[in-house]
C-alpha cells in the first residue's frame, strides 16, 4: 500500500511540475501544500522524481510510471521497498553493474538506448568519454566543500562526530554525501565554502601575483572570487554581475569569509560599460561565462528534458559579446580565465577559438575538467593572455 501511495505522489508531482521551474524550487512549495507528507515521504518523492528525470530523453513513449521504474533500477545500488513491490525481479539484481543493468533493461524494453539519455553526444567537448558521461547521469553527484586554511581538523572532527562519511580530495577539498545537512552540523561556523570539485580546480589556472588588480566579471555569488582571495588575499578585486540581488548574496558570503575589500558593480556586459570602467585595467580577469550548464545536469537532470539545441546559439552570441567587452580591459600580457560549466564544444573550444581569432588573445592552456569521473560537475577552463608584454605598460 505504501509503494502505491508513493507512486501516486510521484505522478501528482510530475503532473503539477511546470517545466520551466528548477525542481529544487518547485518541490519545497509542493511539500508545503501537502503538509501530511512526513520527512520519509518527502525523501522518497524527491528521489523518485529526480531519478525519473535522470533517464533524460530515453524511452519517451513509455508511460511515466514505467519510465520511472527503469530509472529507479538504473539509479539505485541498494534495494528499496518501492522497487521490491513493483519490480521484484529487478530488485533482486540491484547490485549488478550499470552495464549489466542496461542489458537487463533492454531485454524488457528493446528500444532503450544509452545515447538517448543525452542525445547530443556529437556536440560534446574533445576528450569527454561519451559512454562514461552518459552513465554518470544515473549517479547523484556528491556535495563538495573547500575548507578554509587552518580549519581542516575542526571540520573533519565535526563530520566524524555527526557520523558523516567523507573523502579527502586533496587541496582542502572534501566530498560528502549529497543532502548532508551542513547547516545542522555547523550552525554558526564559517570554516568552509560549498563549492564543486571542478569549480575548485579552476583555481589552478588563476596564478595571481601579490597586489594584482583582478576583475571577476560574471561573479554571481562570488565562488571564484573567494578562490582567488584564498590564493592572494592582498590583491585588489572588482566584482560585477547583471543581477543586483545575487550580488547581495555575494556581500553576505564575502563577509562570512572575511573578504572585506572589494568594489562591486552591477553591469550588463553586453552593453558598453566604459563609464563604469573608465581607466580600469586589470592584471587578470575571470570570465565565468553564462552557458547552458550542461556539465551540471547531473545535479539538475530535469534540464535534459527542457534543453533544445537552438539555445546554444543564444549562449554563443552571449559569450562572444561579453568576452569582447571584457577583454579590452586587460593589461598587456595579462590573463583572461574563461570558464564554463558546459560540456558542449560550442561553448568551450569554439569559444576559445573566437577569443583567439577575433579578439587576438593567445591561448596558454585549456582543459575539460571531467567531473563525471568524480561524481562532480563537468566544466571547462582556459587561460588566455592579451597581446604584448607587461613591460609595455605605461
C-alpha positions, 0 to 999 in steps of 0.5 A: 500500500505504501509503494502505491501511495508513493507512486501516486505522489510521484505522478501528482508531482510530475503532473503539477511540475511546470517545466520551466521551474528548477525542481529544487524550487518547485518541490519545497512549495509542493511539500508545503501544500501537502503538509501530511507528507512526513520527512520519509515521504518527502525523501522518497518523492524527491528521489523518485522524481529526480531519478525519473528525470535522470533517464533524460530523453530515453524511452519517451513513449513509455508511460511515466510510471514505467519510465520511472521504474527503469530509472529507479533500477538504473539509479539505485545500488541498494534495494528499496521497498518501492522497487521490491513491490513493483519490480521484484525481479529487478530488485533482486539484481540491484547490485549488478553493474550499470552495464549489466543493468542496461542489458537487463533493461533492454531485454524488457524494453528493446528500444532503450538506448544509452545515447538517448539519455543525452542525445547530443553526444556529437556536440560534446567537448574533445576528450569527454568519454561519451559512454562514461558521461552518459552513465554518470547521469544515473549517479547523484553527484556528491556535495563538495566543500573547500575548507578554509586554511587552518580549519581542516581538523575542526571540520573533519572532527565535526563530520566524524562526530555527526557520523558523516562519511567523507573523502579527502580530495586533496587541496582542502577539498572534501566530498560528502554525501549529497543532502548532508545537512551542513547547516545542522552540523555547523550552525554558526561556523564559517570554516568552509565554502560549498563549492564543486570539485571542478569549480575548485580546480579552476583555481589552478589556472588563476596564478595571481601575483601579490597586489594584482588588480583582478576583475571577476566579471560574471561573479554571481555569488562570488565562488571564484572570487573567494578562490582567488582571495584564498590564493592572494588575499592582498590583491585588489578585486572588482566584482560585477554581475547583471543581477543586483540581488545575487550580488547581495548574496555575494556581500553576505558570503564575502563577509562570512569569509572575511573578504572585506575589500572589494568594489562591486558593480552591477553591469550588463556586459553586453552593453558598453560599460566604459563609464563604469570602467573608465581607466580600469585595467586589470592584471587578470580577469575571470570570465565565468561565462553564462552557458547552458550548464550542461556539465551540471545536469547531473545535479539538475537532470530535469534540464535534459528534458527542457534543453533544445539545441537552438539555445546554444546559439543564444549562449554563443552570441552571449559569450562572444559579446561579453568576452569582447567587452571584457577583454579590452580591459586587460593589461598587456600580457595579462590573463583572461580565465574563461570558464564554463560549466558546459560540456558542449564544444560550442561553448568551450573550444569554439569559444576559445577559438573566437577569443583567439581569432577575433579578439587576438588573445593567445591561448596558454592552456585549456582543459575539460575538467571531467567531473563525471569521473568524480561524481562532480560537475563537468566544466571547462577552463582556459587561460588566455593572455592579451597581446604584448608584454607587461613591460609595455605598460605605461 
